Amino acid sequence: MLSLLPPVQGKRVLDIGCGPGLYAAWLIERGAQVVGFDISGEMIERARLRVGDRGTFYQHDISQPLPFAADASFDIAVAH
């Protein structure tokens, strides 16, 4: 699926349900700025271990308002 995305270099990408950060790592390797969230704290820890400080991750339930400033915007969103 990720290979179908347009070039991500310099883009802000929201990774919905980021899990252990596999998509985030792929996107970061290609120059994206990634913000990911997942309901599982364990998955967030794995994502942080995978990409270090190159990405930003939140434990969050999608049924609640997103934990970003109202003016936050993203160029691309991926969900899995």
Z-matrix of the N, CA and C atoms (Angstrom, degrees):
N
C 1 1.434
C 2 1.522 1 111.79
N 3 1.312 2 118.00 1 -42.50
C 4 1.460 3 120.44 2 -176.39
C 5 1.520 4 112.29 3 -61.93
N 6 1.314 5 117.12 4 -31.07
C 7 1.466 6 119.69 5 179.75
C 8 1.526 7 111.72 6 -66.59
N 9 1.322 8 118.21 7 -14.12
C 10 1.463 9 122.01 8 178.17
C 11 1.526 10 112.57 9 -84.13
N 12 1.322 11 117.21 10 -10.66
C 13 1.462 12 120.73 11 -179.39
C 14 1.523 13 111.17 12 -70.88
N 15 1.334 14 116.96 13 153.45
C 16 1.459 15 119.60 14 171.35
C 17 1.530 16 108.29 15 -68.60
N 18 1.329 17 118.51 16 171.09
C 19 1.469 18 119.71 17 177.05
C 20 1.534 19 110.66 18 -53.47
N 21 1.330 20 116.37 19 136.22
C 22 1.463 21 120.76 20 -175.66
C 23 1.526 22 113.21 21 -106.29
N 24 1.313 23 117.63 22 -2.66
C 25 1.466 24 121.59 23 -179.96
C 26 1.527 25 110.02 24 -51.30
N 27 1.341 26 116.76 25 122.28
C 28 1.452 27 121.91 26 177.47
C 29 1.521 28 115.53 27 76.32
N 30 1.321 29 117.89 28 3.12
C 31 1.469 30 121.51 29 -178.77
C 32 1.532 31 110.37 30 -90.79
N 33 1.320 32 115.65 31 149.91
C 34 1.467 33 122.22 32 172.13
C 35 1.518 34 107.56 33 -92.31
N 36 1.337 35 115.80 34 121.34
C 37 1.464 36 120.76 35 -174.85
C 38 1.526 37 110.01 36 -119.69
N 39 1.323 38 115.73 37 131.93
C 40 1.458 39 122.47 38 174.32
C 41 1.525 40 107.90 39 -97.53
N 42 1.326 41 116.54 40 121.86
C 43 1.466 42 122.85 41 -179.92
C 44 1.531 43 108.05 42 -104.66
N 45 1.327 44 115.69 43 101.02
C 46 1.465 45 122.76 44 -175.19
C 47 1.525 46 109.24 45 -86.52
N 48 1.324 47 116.70 46 122.69
C 49 1.461 48 120.17 47 -176.39
C 50 1.516 49 109.70 48 70.65
N 51 1.324 50 116.24 49 50.98
C 52 1.470 51 122.29 50 -168.74
C 53 1.517 52 114.87 51 -65.99
N 54 1.337 53 118.01 52 -16.69
C 55 1.459 54 119.04 53 -179.91
C 56 1.519 55 111.36 54 55.49
N 57 1.333 56 118.17 55 -139.03
C 58 1.458 57 121.08 56 -176.46
C 59 1.529 58 114.40 57 -81.83
N 60 1.315 59 117.26 58 10.41
C 61 1.461 60 120.11 59 173.73
C 62 1.513 61 116.35 60 88.93
N 63 1.315 62 118.38 61 18.88
C 64 1.466 63 120.12 62 -179.86
C 65 1.526 64 111.39 63 -63.68
N 66 1.331 65 117.09 64 -48.66
C 67 1.465 66 120.15 65 178.37
C 68 1.525 67 109.88 66 -65.49
N 69 1.320 68 116.51 67 -41.77
C 70 1.464 69 120.45 68 -179.81
C 71 1.523 70 110.73 69 -57.80
N 72 1.319 71 117.35 70 -45.18
C 73 1.465 72 120.93 71 179.89
C 74 1.525 73 110.74 72 -61.48
N 75 1.319 74 117.19 73 -44.15
C 76 1.466 75 121.84 74 179.37
C 77 1.522 76 110.11 75 -60.31
N 78 1.323 77 116.33 76 -45.55
C 79 1.465 78 121.30 77 -178.78
C 80 1.525 79 111.62 78 -66.00
N 81 1.325 80 116.64 79 -43.34
C 82 1.462 81 121.25 80 -179.89
C 83 1.520 82 110.55 81 -63.38
N 84 1.324 83 117.43 82 -41.16
C 85 1.468 84 121.24 83 178.23
C 86 1.521 85 111.68 84 -59.56
N 87 1.304 86 116.62 85 -23.58
C 88 1.466 87 121.64 86 -179.60
C 89 1.520 88 112.59 87 -102.22
N 90 1.328 89 116.79 88 14.85
C 91 1.452 90 121.13 89 171.09
C 92 1.509 91 117.63 90 93.53
N 93 1.327 92 118.20 91 10.06
C 94 1.467 93 120.61 92 179.33
C 95 1.524 94 110.88 93 -84.27
N 96 1.312 95 115.01 94 154.62
C 97 1.465 96 122.60 95 169.23
C 98 1.524 97 105.33 96 -98.08
N 99 1.327 98 117.21 97 117.67
C 100 1.462 99 120.78 98 -171.31
C 101 1.524 100 111.93 99 -112.29
N 102 1.331 101 114.30 100 133.60
C 103 1.461 102 122.81 101 168.96
C 104 1.521 103 105.47 102 -119.45
N 105 1.329 104 116.07 103 123.37
C 106 1.453 105 119.72 104 -178.75
C 107 1.509 106 111.90 105 -123.96
N 108 1.333 107 115.45 106 153.46
C 109 1.457 108 118.79 107 172.12
C 110 1.516 109 110.36 108 -143.17
N 111 1.326 110 113.50 109 153.92
C 112 1.457 111 121.50 110 -179.64
C 113 1.522 112 107.24 111 -152.94
N 114 1.311 113 117.48 112 152.06
C 115 1.464 114 121.02 113 179.00
C 116 1.530 115 111.74 114 -72.34
N 117 1.324 116 116.99 115 -23.44
C 118 1.463 117 122.02 116 -175.32
C 119 1.529 118 111.95 117 -90.74
N 120 1.323 119 115.62 118 120.80
C 121 1.456 120 120.17 119 175.64
C 122 1.521 121 112.16 120 -62.27
N 123 1.328 122 116.37 121 -35.80
C 124 1.469 123 120.16 122 178.66
C 125 1.530 124 110.82 123 -63.66
N 126 1.316 125 117.25 124 -41.48
C 127 1.465 126 120.52 125 178.72
C 128 1.529 127 111.03 126 -66.16
N 129 1.317 128 117.01 127 -37.99
C 130 1.466 129 120.37 128 177.72
C 131 1.525 130 109.99 129 -62.27
N 132 1.325 131 116.96 130 -43.42
C 133 1.467 132 120.07 131 177.97
C 134 1.525 133 110.89 132 -61.43
N 135 1.320 134 117.30 133 -41.43
C 136 1.472 135 120.33 134 178.28
C 137 1.527 136 111.10 135 -64.06
N 138 1.327 137 116.29 136 -41.37
C 139 1.468 138 119.89 137 178.24
C 140 1.524 139 110.21 138 -62.14
N 141 1.321 140 116.88 139 -44.01
C 142 1.471 141 120.56 140 179.27
C 143 1.526 142 111.06 141 -63.08
N 144 1.324 143 116.80 142 -39.82
C 145 1.465 144 119.76 143 177.38
C 146 1.526 145 110.94 144 -65.47
N 147 1.316 146 116.96 145 -37.04
C 148 1.460 147 121.50 146 -177.40
C 149 1.531 148 112.02 147 -67.57
N 150 1.326 149 117.40 148 -44.25
C 151 1.474 150 119.40 149 -172.84
C 152 1.522 151 113.98 150 -112.38
N 153 1.318 152 117.72 151 -4.39
C 154 1.463 153 120.05 152 179.30
C 155 1.518 154 111.37 153 62.53
N 156 1.312 155 115.21 154 -139.25
C 157 1.466 156 119.67 155 -177.73
C 158 1.527 157 112.63 156 -87.92
N 159 1.317 158 117.36 157 12.14
C 160 1.473 159 120.45 158 179.12
C 161 1.519 160 112.40 159 -81.10
N 162 1.338 161 117.58 160 -7.98
C 163 1.458 162 121.81 161 177.39
C 164 1.517 163 109.96 162 -137.44
N 165 1.319 164 116.33 163 164.74
C 166 1.461 165 122.49 164 178.05
C 167 1.525 166 107.76 165 -118.62
N 168 1.327 167 116.16 166 130.27
C 169 1.461 168 120.29 167 -175.16
C 170 1.523 169 111.39 168 -131.81
N 171 1.333 170 114.87 169 143.81
C 172 1.458 171 122.48 170 179.54
C 173 1.519 172 109.56 171 -129.81
N 174 1.338 173 115.97 172 140.06
C 175 1.461 174 119.40 173 167.13
C 176 1.518 175 105.26 174 -83.60
N 177 1.325 176 116.41 175 122.59
C 178 1.455 177 119.26 176 -173.09
C 179 1.522 178 111.05 177 -157.52
N 180 1.318 179 115.48 178 143.35
C 181 1.464 180 123.11 179 175.85
C 182 1.525 181 108.01 180 -95.20
N 183 1.314 182 117.59 181 120.05
C 184 1.471 183 122.47 182 -175.69
C 185 1.530 184 112.68 183 -60.24
N 186 1.331 185 118.09 184 -18.35
C 187 1.466 186 119.47 185 178.92
C 188 1.531 187 112.07 186 -75.91
N 189 1.323 188 116.59 187 -7.49
C 190 1.461 189 122.41 188 178.62
C 191 1.533 190 109.52 189 -105.59
N 192 1.339 191 117.64 190 159.64
C 193 1.472 192 119.36 191 177.06
C 194 1.530 193 110.89 192 -56.36
N 195 1.311 194 115.91 193 144.34
C 196 1.465 195 120.53 194 -179.28
C 197 1.525 196 110.90 195 -64.71
N 198 1.335 197 117.30 196 146.70
C 199 1.463 198 121.26 197 -175.08
C 200 1.530 199 113.52 198 -84.86
N 201 1.321 200 117.17 199 36.75
C 202 1.457 201 120.89 200 -178.36
C 203 1.517 202 109.07 201 -115.85
N 204 1.305 203 115.62 202 159.88
C 205 1.460 204 120.47 203 174.51
C 206 1.525 205 109.03 204 -59.62
N 207 1.301 206 116.28 205 149.96
C 208 1.470 207 121.17 206 -177.85
C 209 1.521 208 112.26 207 -57.83
N 210 1.325 209 117.21 208 -27.17
C 211 1.463 210 120.14 209 -178.10
C 212 1.530 211 112.95 210 -94.53
N 213 1.334 212 117.69 211 7.22
C 214 1.467 213 120.36 212 178.59
C 215 1.524 214 109.04 213 -67.30
N 216 1.306 215 115.61 214 137.96
C 217 1.460 216 119.22 215 177.91
C 218 1.520 217 109.64 216 -137.63
N 219 1.318 218 114.74 217 156.83
C 220 1.455 219 122.08 218 -179.47
C 221 1.518 220 108.44 219 -132.11
N 222 1.323 221 115.48 220 148.51
C 223 1.460 222 120.80 221 177.94
C 224 1.523 223 111.49 222 -81.47
N 225 1.333 224 115.56 223 -33.92
C 226 1.463 225 122.03 224 -175.30
C 227 1.525 226 107.89 225 -141.67
N 228 1.318 227 116.63 226 145.05
C 229 1.465 228 121.57 227 171.69
C 230 1.523 229 107.96 228 -126.76
N 231 1.321 230 115.79 229 136.10
C 232 1.459 231 121.21 230 174.64
C 233 1.523 232 107.57 231 -122.04
N 234 1.320 233 115.96 232 146.58
C 235 1.462 234 121.10 233 178.50
C 236 1.517 235 108.56 234 -140.38
N 237 1.316 236 114.93 235 145.30
C 238 1.463 237 119.43 236 178.76
C 239 1.490 238 110.06 237 -152.30
